[in-house]
Amino acid sequence: MKYISTKNPGDAAQLFIDQGEIPSPAADEVLIRVHAAGINRPDILQRQGLYPPPADASPILGLEVAGEIVACGEQVKRWQLGDKACALVNGGGYAEYSIAPEAQCLPIPESFSFVEAAALPETFFTVWHNLFQRAQLCAGESLLIHGGTSGIGTSAIQLALAFGARVIATAGSAEKCAAITALGAAAINYRAQDFVAAVKELTAGQGANVILDMVGGDYIQRNFSAAAKDGCIVNIAFLNGSKANVDFMPLMLKRLTLTGSTLRAQSAVAKANIARELEAQVWPLLNAKKIKPIIDSVFPFAQVADAHRRMESNQHIGKIVLNIGAE
């Protein structure tokens, strides 16, 4: 099979197409003929040598795929040959064939293309786990999302609104703020406004009940100011750095919860639990077209370096997808 490899840790120019053996599924795994794969920030970090895969994971980049199941391990019960599925994979997504644990596979929503389906797993697993399992976001609460036009951001906006939350999201341009508004959320241009003051104004002085932050840096302190009493702040990335000089007094005075997570390192049991909840509560919304992945761009397999450059430019709105064999 063909797959994407890296010559050395570094920039996107290190990516190239290589050839290797098709992997064989273990007893509780399936083999997927990949038609499309999502591009995610962890892929960038892994390419740079900053996010090594777990010891038991494929070293090939790629954490989410959509395609056709072509082989099943002997313990697999749900899936059959020829089934179309999307999956959260532990690595190996940038390839013509990829292994996925049975419990991390989900049916492709009705009338979704492989490209659309490939934009679901990593993003929706992440959003569901952090907003609804960790932060326990509820209807009527206010949610602040930093990076509102990322794949995570556009999905989080839609899911939170669908479950009755009030949503505010930050972005750095008029175009991106317009995209946020089009999804139904209030937008704050962080280059033109102080997001803390804007959040207070939009919430009648109360602040946000939940904050989803992938920025870090000086946002860590400012999030304390933007949060409501008894609020929850969830960190899922640190694009502006993971170190900051922070006064934790507001954490105590406001009774805040500060938490965070990564997805890849979680157990198979935890990921299976997220998948079950997604299928029960989110997949009906996808099938009913009440929410959908926002696709920024689709790149051919051979242009994977350009796909990475697009993500690193921070100009994208929604998901970037690699077309590996989709019609």
HUSUL-V430925 format. One record per residue. N is the residue number from 1. RES is the residue in three letters. SS is DSSP state (~ for helix, > for strand, _ for the rest). Layout:
{{N | RES | SS} {N | RES | SS}}
//
This chain:
{{1 | MET | _} {2 | LYS | >} {3 | TYR | >} {4 | ILE | >} {5 | SER | >} {6 | THR | >} {7 | LYS | _} {8 | ASN | _} {9 | PRO | _} {10 | GLY | _} {11 | ASP | _} {12 | ALA | ~} {13 | ALA | ~} {14 | GLN | ~} {15 | LEU | >} {16 | PHE | >} {17 | ILE | >} {18 | ASP | >} {19 | GLN | >} {20 | GLY | _} {21 | GLU | _} {22 | ILE | _} {23 | PRO | _} {24 | SER | _} {25 | PRO | _} {26 | ALA | _} {27 | ALA | _} {28 | ASP | _} {29 | GLU | >} {30 | VAL | >} {31 | LEU | >} {32 | ILE | >} {33 | ARG | >} {34 | VAL | >} {35 | HIS | >} {36 | ALA | >} {37 | ALA | >} {38 | GLY | >} {39 | ILE | >} {40 | ASN | _} {41 | ARG | ~} {42 | PRO | ~} {43 | ASP | ~} {44 | ILE | ~} {45 | LEU | ~} {46 | GLN | ~} {47 | ARG | ~} {48 | GLN | _} {49 | GLY | _} {50 | LEU | _} {51 | TYR | _} {52 | PRO | _} {53 | PRO | _} {54 | PRO | _} {55 | ALA | _} {56 | ASP | _} {57 | ALA | _} {58 | SER | _} {59 | PRO | _} {60 | ILE | _} {61 | LEU | _} {62 | GLY | _} {63 | LEU | _} {64 | GLU | >} {65 | VAL | >} {66 | ALA | >} {67 | GLY | >} {68 | GLU | >} {69 | ILE | >} {70 | VAL | >} {71 | ALA | >} {72 | CYS | >} {73 | GLY | _} {74 | GLU | _} {75 | GLN | _} {76 | VAL | _} {77 | LYS | _} {78 | ARG | _} {79 | TRP | _} {80 | GLN | _} {81 | LEU | _} {82 | GLY | _} {83 | ASP | _} {84 | LYS | >} {85 | ALA | >} {86 | CYS | >} {87 | ALA | >} {88 | LEU | >} {89 | VAL | _} {90 | ASN | _} {91 | GLY | _} {92 | GLY | _} {93 | GLY | _} {94 | TYR | _} {95 | ALA | >} {96 | GLU | _} {97 | TYR | >} {98 | SER | >} {99 | ILE | >} {100 | ALA | >} {101 | PRO | >} {102 | GLU | ~} {103 | ALA | ~} {104 | GLN | ~} {105 | CYS | >} {106 | LEU | >} {107 | PRO | >} {108 | ILE | _} {109 | PRO | _} {110 | GLU | _} {111 | SER | _} {112 | PHE | _} {113 | SER | _} {114 | PHE | ~} {115 | VAL | ~} {116 | GLU | ~} {117 | ALA | ~} {118 | ALA | ~} {119 | ALA | _} {120 | LEU | _} {121 | PRO | ~} {122 | GLU | ~} {123 | THR | ~} {124 | PHE | ~} {125 | PHE | ~} {126 | THR | ~} {127 | VAL | ~} {128 | TRP | ~} {129 | HIS | ~} {130 | ASN | ~} {131 | LEU | ~} {132 | PHE | ~} {133 | GLN | ~} {134 | ARG | ~} {135 | ALA | _} {136 | GLN | _} {137 | LEU | _} {138 | CYS | _} {139 | ALA | _} {140 | GLY | _} {141 | GLU | _} {142 | SER | >} {143 | LEU | >} {144 | LEU | >} {145 | ILE | >} {146 | HIS | >} {147 | GLY | _} {148 | GLY | _} {149 | THR | _} {150 | SER | >} {151 | GLY | ~} {152 | ILE | ~} {153 | GLY | ~} {154 | THR | ~} {155 | SER | ~} {156 | ALA | ~} {157 | ILE | ~} {158 | GLN | ~} {159 | LEU | ~} {160 | ALA | ~} {161 | LEU | ~} {162 | ALA | ~} {163 | PHE | _} {164 | GLY | _} {165 | ALA | _} {166 | ARG | >} {167 | VAL | >} {168 | ILE | >} {169 | ALA | >} {170 | THR | >} {171 | ALA | >} {172 | GLY | _} {173 | SER | _} {174 | ALA | ~} {175 | GLU | ~} {176 | LYS | ~} {177 | CYS | ~} {178 | ALA | ~} {179 | ALA | ~} {180 | ILE | ~} {181 | THR | ~} {182 | ALA | ~} {183 | LEU | _} {184 | GLY | _} {185 | ALA | _} {186 | ALA | >} {187 | ALA | >} {188 | ILE | >} {189 | ASN | >} {190 | TYR | _} {191 | ARG | _} {192 | ALA | _} {193 | GLN | _} {194 | ASP | _} {195 | PHE | ~} {196 | VAL | ~} {197 | ALA | ~} {198 | ALA | ~} {199 | VAL | ~} {200 | LYS | ~} {201 | GLU | ~} {202 | LEU | ~} {203 | THR | _} {204 | ALA | _} {205 | GLY | _} {206 | GLN | _} {207 | GLY | _} {208 | ALA | >} {209 | ASN | >} {210 | VAL | >} {211 | ILE | >} {212 | LEU | >} {213 | ASP | >} {214 | MET | _} {215 | VAL | _} {216 | GLY | _} {217 | GLY | _} {218 | ASP | _} {219 | TYR | ~} {220 | ILE | ~} {221 | GLN | ~} {222 | ARG | ~} {223 | ASN | ~} {224 | PHE | ~} {225 | SER | ~} {226 | ALA | ~} {227 | ALA | >} {228 | ALA | >} {229 | LYS | >} {230 | ASP | >} {231 | GLY | >} {232 | CYS | >} {233 | ILE | >} {234 | VAL | >} {235 | ASN | >} {236 | ILE | _} {237 | ALA | _} {238 | PHE | _} {239 | LEU | _} {240 | ASN | _} {241 | GLY | _} {242 | SER | _} {243 | LYS | _} {244 | ALA | _} {245 | ASN | _} {246 | VAL | _} {247 | ASP | _} {248 | PHE | _} {249 | MET | ~} {250 | PRO | ~} {251 | LEU | ~} {252 | MET | ~} {253 | LEU | ~} {254 | LYS | _} {255 | ARG | _} {256 | LEU | _} {257 | THR | >} {258 | LEU | >} {259 | THR | >} {260 | GLY | >} {261 | SER | _} {262 | THR | _} {263 | LEU | _} {264 | ARG | _} {265 | ALA | _} {266 | GLN | _} {267 | SER | _} {268 | ALA | ~} {269 | VAL | ~} {270 | ALA | ~} {271 | LYS | ~} {272 | ALA | ~} {273 | ASN | ~} {274 | ILE | ~} {275 | ALA | ~} {276 | ARG | ~} {277 | GLU | ~} {278 | LEU | ~} {279 | GLU | ~} {280 | ALA | ~} {281 | GLN | ~} {282 | VAL | _} {283 | TRP | ~} {284 | PRO | ~} {285 | LEU | ~} {286 | LEU | ~} {287 | ASN | ~} {288 | ALA | _} {289 | LYS | _} {290 | LYS | _} {291 | ILE | _} {292 | LYS | _} {293 | PRO | _} {294 | ILE | _} {295 | ILE | >} {296 | ASP | >} {297 | SER | >} {298 | VAL | >} {299 | PHE | >} {300 | PRO | >} {301 | PHE | ~} {302 | ALA | ~} {303 | GLN | ~} {304 | VAL | ~} {305 | ALA | ~} {306 | ASP | ~} {307 | ALA | ~} {308 | HIS | ~} {309 | ARG | ~} {310 | ARG | ~} {311 | MET | ~} {312 | GLU | ~} {313 | SER | ~} {314 | ASN | _} {315 | GLN | _} {316 | HIS | _} {317 | ILE | _} {318 | GLY | >} {319 | LYS | >} {320 | ILE | >} {321 | VAL | >} {322 | LEU | >} {323 | ASN | >} {324 | ILE | _} {325 | GLY | _} {326 | ALA | _} {327 | GLU | _}}
//
